[in-house]
Amino acid sequence: LQGYIMEHRVLKRELRPLPIPFQRNCVVNDHLLERFGHSKTLKASKATSSIRNVTAKTRSTNCNRVFLKCNVSTVLSTVLWLSFQGHDGCVNCLQWNHSGTLLASGSDDMFVRIWNAEGAAVHSFSSGHMNNIFSVQFLPSGNDEIIISAAGDTSVRMHTYTHDDSPFVWWSGGRVKRLAVTRADPLLFWSAAEDGIIKQYDARTSGAMTLIKFAGKECKSLAVNETRPEMMSVALNEAAVPIYDRRNVSKPMLTVVPGHIPITEEGSRHTFRSLSVTHVGFNSLGNELIVNIGGEQIYIFNVLDRVNEPDALQSLNGLLEAPARLPVEDVSTLSIEQRTTDRFRIARERAKINFNNKEYTDAIDTYSRAILECEALCGTDPSPTHVHAMDLCLLLSNRGASYLRRQWEGDAYACLLDMIRALKIEPRNTKAHYRIVKALMELRQFDMARKVSHLFKERFPCDRSCEKLERMLRGDPDTQIEWTSSNCGDYVQRLCGHCNTNTDIKEAVWFGGRDEYIAAGSDCGSLLMWERKSGALVKAFEADKNILNCVQPHPTTCLLATSGIEHVIRFWQPLPEEGVENRRERHGLSALSAENQKRMHTGIFEMVVASIGLAVQNEIGLAVHNDDDDDQEGVYGRRIGCNTT
């Protein structure tokens, strides 16, 4: 009977599938980004206006406008005119409807509130949940009148909020952390719960089916690929992210994980700090997945085009299987630097100044942008005879040196990837050999490091750097981490600068009509924005006094909605005109990024282990880092000029 009543109500609302958007309409360019950051805070008192009239008025709003002419007076008049009471707890979730006319929010106060795109509260209702609300969604075919909510009380509820109907309730065995919908199946929705179960619901029935079960694991989030709706990614309390075909969930169609993070917990380098994925999301084209790993960085994976490419271990094995000695006729009297063009000389000099000043993040950003420009000229895997091949080789080699010096989470592996690419272009790059060994030692891959060191000595027996490597590898280091080719997809971009350790709902989202940027919150309370292509952090704003968790881009305009520990929601959009001071913008992005990296390592267990194991770490670590390259320029067949610090 309950199922019949639900189906009758759903059909009565004239639920219908709507066209699937493949790309957001908002185009964010550099000029607009420079003006980005004007914010308004959504807070209001109790309202007396009619809900239905306001809702009807909101639906007629033209959501294709770009809100550029906002100031304090107009924002206050808009909010106070509707005069609705704001949340009385942390705002844990935000979600726009498809057209961008409405924003739903859920909070610790167990209320769901609806706002329009101008920031005015238009509806509010008690969800019936008995614990914090973690996720809200508009049912795609519900005509913006049906909202689904999930909470820490282990329940999922479906509300027809405009008609005051009693919600339908489903129960799980753990806190429900995320809901997902797709316009391709507008009557279905899914939930991820900490009992390790992904459930599928049909709005026409009262039943729910277990779609995927992860024994002994917790589900933290999930996402459905809007352009390929059979693809579903699941965030777990580990770094690996499985991607399933919903039509056959017996095993993942693909698993993605950063190559330096072991699949098994036993092999983890993060002994006293567990890793957990807090958010996953497909881009508008459906070919890339963004993954926010708690305790680590943000990563982007290609889930369609590069899934069969060899991983770093396979590439290294291929390197070791190459001929030990290079043909004599291939030897040139010119160094790599002497074979470069002048096109990237200024960028290299600027980055080298940053490097010498220990501004490693700035050096990495400069090299990354230069690498992008160079790849546009010669491709990502150029022939050694290409006019810009040595430019790319040198830029990769020098960026790798900056990674080794900076020593953030994943930097050693990023260096390894750069050095492998550099060696493919020029196998006689001695510094690339040298840095590969150092990176492998950082990754505690001592057996592989010895093999590469042996290859280095065979190829360049007269190079005195071989003696340094032998000294570093001499003795019996601690047990190495097991590293095997896992057939998992590796990342194509890594975004650093935020801190994600204190909450497990922190989002990272695509922003811009072509997904040109990434936006995410941080434990420092900042809203951070990165360039997708270069991975460089380009903007930061003070968005929460404590922790910023939620970031949701408007589907059609240059507008972001954010929330966190504070009991408010903020809208972020371009400033009305150039030259207006933005008091919330944070400057000194490199320093902010470095502080956030330190923040990830200040737990009590880390501090105790660091103090106890300092001498042991110094024995290996100093041997690796005291030989770091001050002279970055690539050479081969010659002595490497490295100074001790």
matplotlib code that plots the C-alpha trace (Angstrom):
import matplotlib.pyplot as plt

x = [0.0, 2.8, 4.5, 1.2, 0.7, 4.3, 3.9, 0.6, 2.1, 5.2, 3.2, 0.8, 3.7, 4.2, 7.8, 9.5, 13.0, 14.7, 17.5, 21.0, 23.4, 26.9, 28.6, 27.9, 27.2, 29.5, 32.8, 35.4, 38.4, 41.5, 39.9, 36.8, 38.9, 40.8, 37.6, 36.3, 35.7, 32.8, 30.8, 27.5, 26.4, 23.0, 21.5, 17.9, 15.3, 11.8, 9.7, 6.1, 5.8, 4.0, 6.0, 4.1, 4.2, 7.9, 8.5, 6.5, 8.4, 11.7, 11.0, 10.5, 13.9, 16.3, 19.2, 21.4, 22.4, 25.9, 25.5, 28.1, 26.2, 26.0, 26.8, 26.2, 23.0, 21.3, 22.4, 21.0, 17.7, 17.3, 17.8, 15.9, 13.0, 12.3, 13.3, 13.7, 15.5, 18.9, 20.5, 21.3, 24.1, 27.0, 25.9, 27.0, 25.6, 24.6, 23.0, 21.7, 18.7, 19.4, 18.4, 20.2, 17.2, 17.2, 19.8, 19.1, 21.1, 21.2, 22.5, 23.2, 20.0, 18.2, 16.4, 16.5, 16.3, 15.8, 17.4, 17.1, 20.0, 19.9, 20.5, 17.0, 15.5, 12.3, 11.4, 12.4, 11.1, 12.0, 13.5, 12.4, 16.0, 17.3, 20.9, 23.1, 22.0, 25.0, 23.5, 20.5, 19.5, 16.7, 15.0, 15.7, 12.1, 10.5, 9.8, 12.0, 9.3, 10.9, 14.0, 15.9, 17.9, 20.4, 21.7, 23.7, 20.6, 21.1, 18.0, 17.2, 14.1, 12.1, 10.1, 7.5, 8.2, 5.8, 2.8, 3.7, 3.4, 4.9, 8.3, 9.1, 11.9, 14.5, 17.0, 20.6, 23.1, 25.3, 25.5, 24.4, 27.1, 26.1, 23.3, 23.6, 21.2, 21.4, 19.1, 19.5, 17.5, 15.4, 13.3, 16.4, 18.8, 21.6, 23.1, 26.5, 26.6, 29.2, 28.0, 29.8, 26.7, 25.7, 21.9, 19.7, 16.2, 13.3, 11.0, 8.0, 8.3, 9.0, 11.8, 15.6, 18.1, 21.7, 23.7, 27.3, 28.6, 32.1, 32.8, 34.7, 34.8, 32.9, 31.4, 32.0, 30.7, 29.7, 29.1, 27.4, 28.9, 26.2, 27.5, 27.9, 25.4, 26.3, 29.6, 29.5, 32.5, 32.6, 34.6, 35.8, 37.8, 40.9, 42.7, 41.7, 38.5, 36.6, 34.5, 31.6, 29.3, 25.9, 24.7, 27.3, 28.6, 30.3, 33.7, 35.0, 35.5, 38.4, 40.1, 42.1, 44.6, 47.7, 50.7, 52.7, 49.9, 49.9, 46.5, 46.9, 46.9, 50.0, 52.0, 50.9, 53.5, 50.8, 51.3, 49.6, 47.3, 44.6, 43.6, 40.0, 38.4, 36.0, 34.6, 34.5, 33.1, 33.1, 33.7, 31.2, 32.7, 32.7, 36.3, 37.9, 37.3, 38.3, 39.2, 39.8, 41.8, 41.7, 45.2, 46.6, 46.1, 43.5, 43.9, 42.4, 42.2, 41.4, 38.8, 38.4, 41.4, 44.5, 43.4, 45.7, 48.9, 51.8, 52.3, 55.5, 56.7, 56.1, 57.9, 60.9, 61.1, 61.1, 64.0, 65.9, 65.4, 66.9, 70.5, 72.9, 75.2, 74.3, 75.6, 78.7, 77.4, 74.5, 76.8, 76.7, 79.3, 76.5, 74.7, 71.0, 71.0, 73.1, 70.5, 67.5, 66.0, 65.7, 61.9, 61.8, 65.0, 63.3, 60.9, 63.8, 65.7, 62.8, 62.1, 65.8, 65.7, 62.6, 64.5, 67.6, 65.4, 63.7, 60.4, 59.9, 56.1, 56.6, 59.3, 57.0, 54.2, 56.5, 57.9, 54.4, 53.1, 56.2, 55.8, 52.2, 53.4, 56.2, 53.9, 51.6, 54.6, 56.1, 53.5, 53.8, 56.1, 58.3, 61.0, 64.5, 65.0, 62.1, 63.3, 61.7, 62.3, 65.3, 63.3, 60.7, 63.4, 65.1, 61.8, 60.7, 64.1, 64.2, 60.6, 61.5, 64.4, 62.0, 59.6, 62.5, 63.4, 59.9, 59.1, 55.3, 53.1, 53.4, 56.3, 58.8, 56.5, 55.7, 59.5, 59.7, 57.1, 58.9, 62.2, 60.8, 59.4, 62.7, 64.7, 62.3, 63.3, 67.0, 68.3, 71.7, 70.3, 72.5, 70.6, 67.4, 69.0, 70.3, 67.0, 65.1, 67.3, 66.7, 62.9, 62.8, 64.6, 62.0, 59.3, 61.2, 61.7, 65.3, 65.5, 64.4, 66.7, 69.6, 68.7, 68.5, 71.7, 73.4, 72.1, 73.4, 76.9, 76.9, 75.9, 78.2, 81.0, 83.1, 80.3, 81.2, 77.5, 77.5, 79.6, 77.1, 74.3, 76.3, 76.9, 73.2, 72.2, 75.0, 73.9, 70.6, 67.7, 64.4, 62.0, 60.8, 57.2, 55.8, 55.3, 53.7, 52.0, 48.3, 46.6, 45.0, 44.7, 47.2, 46.6, 47.0, 47.0, 47.7, 46.5, 48.3, 47.7, 44.6, 44.4, 41.8, 42.1, 39.4, 36.2, 35.1, 32.7, 35.1, 34.4, 36.5, 34.5, 35.0, 34.4, 33.9, 32.0, 35.0, 36.1, 39.1, 39.4, 39.0, 37.5, 37.7, 37.5, 40.2, 40.7, 42.1, 38.7, 39.8, 38.1, 40.9, 41.0, 43.4, 44.1, 43.1, 45.9, 48.9, 47.7, 48.8, 46.9, 45.6, 43.1, 42.3, 39.5, 38.6, 35.3, 34.8, 36.1, 36.9, 36.7, 35.2, 33.6, 31.1, 31.7, 29.0, 29.3, 26.1, 25.2, 25.0, 26.7, 30.1, 28.9, 30.0, 28.1, 30.1, 29.5, 31.3, 31.4, 29.9, 26.1, 25.9, 26.1, 28.1, 27.9, 31.0, 31.0, 33.0, 33.5, 31.2, 34.1, 37.9, 39.9, 37.5, 39.4, 38.4, 39.1, 38.4, 41.1, 44.1, 47.5, 50.8, 49.5, 52.8, 53.0, 49.4, 49.9, 53.0, 51.2, 48.4, 50.9, 52.3, 48.8, 48.3, 51.2, 50.6, 48.6, 49.8, 50.9, 52.9, 54.6, 55.5, 56.8, 58.7, 60.5, 61.2, 62.3, 64.2, 67.6, 66.6, 65.0, 68.1, 70.3, 68.5, 66.9, 70.0, 71.8, 69.1, 68.5, 71.9, 73.0, 70.1, 70.7, 71.5, 72.5, 69.4, 70.5, 70.5, 73.8, 75.0, 78.2, 79.7, 80.1, 76.9, 77.5, 75.7, 76.5, 75.9, 73.8]
y = [0.0, 2.4, 1.7, 2.4, 5.7, 6.8, 5.9, 7.7, 10.9, 10.8, 10.4, 13.1, 15.5, 14.8, 13.6, 13.5, 13.1, 16.3, 16.8, 16.0, 18.9, 18.0, 21.3, 24.2, 27.5, 29.6, 30.5, 31.6, 33.3, 34.9, 38.4, 37.2, 35.2, 38.3, 40.0, 36.9, 37.0, 39.3, 37.4, 37.7, 35.8, 34.2, 34.9, 36.0, 36.2, 34.6, 35.3, 36.2, 36.1, 33.4, 30.4, 29.4, 32.9, 33.2, 29.7, 30.6, 33.9, 32.1, 29.7, 32.6, 34.0, 34.2, 32.0, 32.8, 36.2, 36.8, 38.6, 41.3, 44.2, 43.2, 45.4, 45.2, 47.2, 45.2, 41.9, 43.0, 44.2, 41.0, 38.8, 40.9, 41.3, 37.6, 37.5, 33.8, 32.2, 30.8, 27.6, 27.1, 24.7, 23.8, 23.7, 20.3, 20.2, 22.4, 21.5, 23.5, 22.4, 21.8, 25.3, 27.1, 28.9, 27.1, 26.0, 23.4, 23.3, 20.8, 21.4, 20.1, 21.7, 19.0, 21.5, 21.7, 25.2, 26.4, 29.6, 31.3, 32.4, 35.9, 34.6, 34.9, 32.2, 30.9, 27.8, 25.9, 22.7, 20.2, 17.1, 14.7, 13.5, 12.9, 13.7, 15.9, 16.2, 15.3, 15.4, 16.8, 16.4, 17.6, 14.6, 15.3, 14.6, 16.1, 19.6, 21.1, 20.1, 16.8, 16.8, 13.8, 14.1, 11.8, 12.1, 10.7, 9.0, 6.3, 7.3, 8.6, 10.7, 11.9, 15.1, 16.8, 20.0, 22.3, 20.2, 19.4, 15.6, 13.2, 12.1, 8.5, 7.0, 4.3, 3.1, 2.0, 0.3, 3.4, 7.1, 8.1, 10.5, 11.2, 11.0, 11.0, 11.5, 11.5, 13.1, 10.0, 8.0, 10.7, 8.4, 6.7, 7.9, 6.3, 6.6, 5.9, 4.9, 4.1, 0.5, 0.0, -0.3, 1.6, 1.5, 2.2, 3.7, 4.1, 7.1, 5.1, 2.4, 2.2, -0.4, 0.1, -2.5, -3.0, -2.3, -2.7, -3.9, -3.3, -5.6, -4.0, -0.6, 2.7, 4.5, 8.3, 9.6, 8.6, 10.1, 9.2, 10.2, 12.4, 11.8, 8.0, 7.3, 3.7, 4.8, 5.2, 6.1, 5.3, 7.1, 4.8, 5.1, 4.4, 6.1, 3.8, 4.7, 1.9, 2.8, 0.5, -0.1, -0.1, -2.8, -5.3, -4.5, -7.9, -6.1, -2.6, -1.7, 0.5, 1.5, 4.7, 5.6, 7.8, 5.7, 6.4, 5.3, 1.5, -0.3, -2.3, -0.7, -2.8, -1.0, 2.5, 5.2, 7.0, 4.7, 7.0, 8.9, 7.0, 8.1, 8.5, 9.9, 12.7, 13.6, 12.3, 14.0, 13.6, 16.5, 17.8, 15.8, 12.6, 11.7, 12.8, 12.2, 14.5, 12.8, 14.7, 12.4, 13.3, 13.5, 13.9, 16.0, 16.5, 14.3, 14.1, 10.9, 10.2, 7.4, 6.9, 7.8, 6.8, 3.8, 1.4, 3.5, 1.8, 2.9, 4.2, 0.7, -0.7, 2.3, 1.7, -1.9, -1.0, 1.4, -1.3, -3.7, -1.2, -1.7, -1.0, 1.0, 3.6, 3.4, 5.5, 7.1, 8.7, 10.6, 14.4, 16.9, 19.3, 19.3, 19.2, 22.9, 23.8, 22.0, 24.0, 27.0, 30.5, 30.3, 29.1, 30.6, 33.4, 31.0, 28.8, 31.7, 32.9, 29.4, 29.0, 32.2, 30.8, 27.5, 29.2, 31.2, 28.0, 29.1, 25.7, 26.0, 29.1, 27.3, 24.3, 26.6, 28.4, 25.1, 23.6, 26.5, 26.4, 22.6, 23.1, 25.7, 23.4, 20.4, 22.5, 22.9, 19.4, 17.1, 15.1, 12.5, 14.2, 12.7, 13.6, 15.4, 17.8, 21.4, 21.7, 18.2, 19.3, 22.2, 19.8, 17.4, 20.2, 21.7, 18.3, 17.5, 20.9, 20.6, 17.2, 18.8, 21.3, 18.5, 16.7, 19.8, 20.7, 17.3, 17.5, 14.5, 12.9, 15.1, 12.3, 10.4, 13.5, 13.8, 10.2, 10.7, 13.8, 12.0, 9.0, 11.3, 13.2, 9.9, 8.8, 12.0, 11.9, 8.6, 10.3, 12.7, 11.8, 14.0, 12.2, 8.9, 10.5, 12.0, 8.8, 7.0, 9.7, 9.7, 5.9, 6.2, 8.7, 6.3, 3.5, 1.5, 0.5, -2.6, -0.6, 2.3, -0.1, -1.4, 2.1, 3.0, 0.0, 1.0, 4.5, 3.2, 0.9, 3.8, 6.4, 4.7, 7.8, 10.0, 10.7, 10.9, 7.1, 7.2, 9.4, 7.0, 4.0, 5.8, 6.5, 3.0, 1.3, -0.5, -2.0, 0.6, -0.1, -2.6, -1.2, -0.7, -3.3, -1.9, -3.9, -3.0, -2.8, -2.3, 0.8, 4.1, 6.7, 10.4, 13.0, 16.1, 16.8, 19.8, 20.9, 23.7, 22.8, 20.8, 18.0, 16.1, 17.3, 16.5, 13.7, 15.7, 18.1, 18.7, 19.5, 20.5, 21.5, 25.2, 26.9, 26.0, 24.0, 22.9, 25.2, 25.5, 23.4, 24.8, 23.3, 24.1, 23.6, 23.1, 26.6, 28.0, 29.1, 28.7, 27.7, 27.7, 26.0, 26.0, 22.6, 22.4, 23.6, 22.5, 25.9, 27.5, 30.9, 32.2, 31.9, 33.6, 33.6, 31.7, 30.3, 31.2, 27.5, 24.9, 25.2, 21.9, 22.5, 24.2, 24.1, 25.9, 27.4, 25.4, 28.4, 31.5, 32.4, 31.8, 29.6, 28.7, 27.6, 26.5, 25.0, 25.1, 28.6, 28.6, 30.6, 30.1, 32.4, 33.2, 34.1, 35.9, 38.4, 41.8, 44.5, 46.4, 46.3, 48.1, 47.3, 45.9, 42.4, 42.2, 38.4, 37.5, 35.8, 36.6, 34.8, 31.6, 29.7, 30.4, 29.4, 26.2, 25.4, 26.1, 23.7, 21.0, 21.4, 21.3, 17.8, 16.6, 18.1, 15.3, 14.0, 10.6, 12.3, 14.5, 11.6, 9.4, 12.3, 12.9, 9.3, 8.4, 11.6, 10.0, 7.0, 9.4, 11.6, 8.7, 8.1, 11.4, 13.6, 11.3, 11.9, 15.6, 17.0, 16.2, 18.1, 19.8, 23.5, 23.5, 22.4, 22.5, 19.1, 17.5, 14.1, 12.2, 14.8, 15.4, 16.6, 19.8, 19.2, 21.2, 20.0, 22.3]
z = [0.0, 0.9, -2.5, -4.3, -2.5, -3.3, -6.9, -7.1, -5.6, -7.7, -10.9, -9.8, -9.7, -13.4, -13.1, -16.4, -17.7, -18.8, -21.4, -20.1, -20.1, -21.3, -20.2, -18.0, -19.7, -17.4, -19.0, -16.5, -18.0, -16.5, -16.6, -14.8, -12.3, -11.3, -10.3, -8.6, -4.8, -4.1, -1.4, 0.3, 3.4, 3.5, 6.9, 7.7, 10.4, 10.5, 7.4, 7.0, 3.2, 1.3, 0.4, -2.7, -4.1, -3.5, -5.1, -8.2, -8.5, -8.1, -10.9, -13.3, -12.4, -15.4, -14.2, -17.2, -15.8, -14.4, -11.1, -11.4, -9.9, -6.2, -3.3, 0.4, 0.4, -2.4, -0.7, 2.6, 1.1, -0.8, 2.2, 4.7, 2.3, 2.5, 6.1, 6.7, 9.7, 8.8, 10.0, 13.7, 13.1, 10.7, 7.1, 5.9, 2.4, -0.5, -3.8, -6.8, -8.8, -12.5, -13.7, -10.9, -9.6, -6.2, -3.7, -1.0, 2.2, 5.1, 8.5, 12.0, 13.0, 11.0, 8.8, 5.0, 3.6, 0.1, -1.3, -4.6, -6.8, -5.4, -1.9, -0.5, 1.6, 0.0, 2.0, 5.2, 6.7, 9.4, 7.8, 10.5, 10.8, 14.3, 13.6, 11.3, 7.7, 5.4, 1.9, 0.0, -3.6, -5.9, -7.5, -11.3, -12.4, -9.3, -10.8, -8.0, -5.5, -4.3, -2.2, -0.9, 2.3, 4.1, 7.7, 10.6, 11.9, 9.2, 7.3, 3.8, 3.4, 0.4, 0.9, -1.3, 0.6, -1.3, -0.3, 3.3, 2.6, 5.1, 3.9, 2.9, 4.9, 4.2, 6.8, 6.5, 8.9, 9.2, 8.8, 5.3, 3.9, 0.3, -2.2, -6.0, -8.9, -12.6, -15.2, -17.4, -14.8, -13.2, -11.0, -9.4, -6.7, -4.7, -1.2, 0.3, 3.9, 6.5, 6.7, 3.5, 1.3, -1.8, -2.1, -5.1, -4.7, -7.1, -6.3, -7.6, -4.9, -1.2, -1.7, -1.8, -3.1, -2.1, -5.2, -4.0, -0.6, 0.7, 3.6, 6.4, 4.7, 5.0, 2.0, 2.3, -1.0, -4.5, -8.0, -11.2, -14.5, -16.1, -19.7, -19.1, -16.4, -16.1, -14.5, -10.7, -8.5, -4.8, -2.1, 0.7, 3.9, 1.9, -1.0, -3.8, -5.7, -7.5, -10.5, -11.4, -14.3, -12.7, -15.1, -13.7, -10.2, -9.6, -9.8, -10.6, -14.2, -13.1, -9.8, -9.6, -6.9, -6.8, -7.7, -4.6, -2.2, -1.7, -2.1, 1.1, 4.5, 5.5, 2.8, 3.7, 4.4, 6.5, 9.6, 12.1, 9.7, 7.8, 4.4, 3.4, 0.3, 1.2, -2.3, -5.9, -8.9, -12.7, -15.0, -17.5, -20.4, -18.2, -19.0, -15.8, -12.1, -9.2, -5.9, -2.6, -0.3, 3.3, 4.7, 1.3, -1.8, -4.5, -7.6, -11.1, -13.0, -16.6, -16.6, -20.3, -22.5, -20.4, -18.4, -20.3, -20.0, -18.1, -14.5, -13.0, -12.0, -15.5, -17.0, -14.7, -15.5, -19.2, -18.4, -16.7, -19.6, -22.0, -23.2, -20.4, -22.6, -25.2, -28.8, -29.3, -32.4, -30.4, -28.1, -28.6, -27.4, -26.5, -23.1, -22.8, -21.9, -25.0, -27.2, -25.8, -27.5, -26.1, -25.9, -22.3, -21.0, -19.1, -17.4, -16.4, -15.0, -13.0, -11.7, -10.8, -8.7, -6.9, -6.4, -5.0, -2.6, -1.5, -3.0, -4.4, -5.0, -7.1, -9.0, -9.6, -10.8, -13.2, -14.6, -14.9, -17.0, -19.2, -19.6, -20.8, -23.4, -24.5, -24.8, -27.1, -29.4, -29.4, -27.7, -24.5, -25.9, -28.5, -30.7, -29.4, -32.8, -32.3, -31.9, -28.5, -27.2, -25.1, -23.8, -22.4, -21.1, -19.1, -17.8, -16.6, -15.0, -13.2, -11.9, -10.5, -8.6, -7.1, -6.1, -4.3, -2.4, -1.3, 0.1, 0.4, 0.3, -3.1, -4.3, -4.5, -6.8, -8.9, -9.3, -10.4, -13.0, -14.4, -14.5, -16.3, -19.0, -19.2, -19.7, -22.5, -24.3, -23.6, -22.1, -21.4, -18.9, -15.9, -13.5, -14.3, -13.3, -10.1, -9.1, -9.9, -7.3, -4.7, -5.4, -5.0, -1.7, -0.5, -1.5, 0.3, -2.8, -2.0, -4.2, -7.3, -6.3, -6.3, -9.7, -11.2, -9.5, -11.0, -14.4, -13.8, -13.0, -16.1, -18.4, -16.9, -15.0, -14.7, -13.2, -9.5, -8.6, -8.7, -5.5, -3.8, -4.7, -3.4, -0.1, 0.3, -0.5, 1.5, 4.6, 5.4, 5.4, 7.0, 5.4, 2.1, 1.1, -1.2, -4.6, -7.3, -10.6, -9.5, -12.8, -11.3, -13.1, -12.0, -11.7, -14.5, -12.2, -8.6, -6.7, -3.5, -1.1, 1.0, 4.2, 4.6, 7.8, 10.3, 8.4, 6.0, 3.9, 2.3, -1.4, -4.5, -7.6, -11.2, -11.9, -15.3, -18.4, -19.6, -16.1, -16.4, -12.6, -9.4, -6.2, -2.8, 0.9, 3.6, 7.3, 7.4, 6.4, 2.9, -0.4, -2.8, -6.6, -8.9, -12.6, -14.0, -16.6, -14.6, -11.2, -9.8, -6.9, -8.2, -5.7, -2.0, 0.0, 3.7, 3.5, 7.0, 10.5, 11.1, 8.4, 4.9, 3.7, 0.9, -2.4, -5.1, -8.5, -10.0, -13.1, -15.5, -14.0, -12.4, -8.9, -6.1, -2.9, 0.1, 3.7, 6.6, 10.4, 10.5, 10.5, 7.2, 3.5, 1.3, -2.4, -4.3, -7.7, -9.7, -8.2, -9.8, -11.2, -11.3, -8.6, -5.8, -2.8, -1.8, 1.9, 2.0, -0.6, 0.9, -0.5, -0.2, -1.7, -1.4, 2.3, 2.8, 0.9, 3.0, 6.2, 5.2, 4.4, 7.9, 9.3, 7.9, 9.9, 13.4, 14.9, 18.2, 16.9, 14.2, 16.7, 19.0, 16.2, 14.8, 18.1, 18.7, 15.2, 14.4, 14.6, 12.4, 9.8, 9.8, 9.0, 5.7, 5.1, 5.5, 3.1, 0.5, 1.0, 1.8, -1.8, -3.3, -6.6, -6.4, -10.1, -11.8, -15.4, -17.1, -18.2, -19.2, -19.2, -16.9, -13.2, -11.5, -9.6, -6.3, -3.1, 0.4, 2.6]

ax = plt.figure().add_subplot(projection="3d")
ax.plot(x, y, z, "-o")
ax.set_aspect("equal")
plt.show()
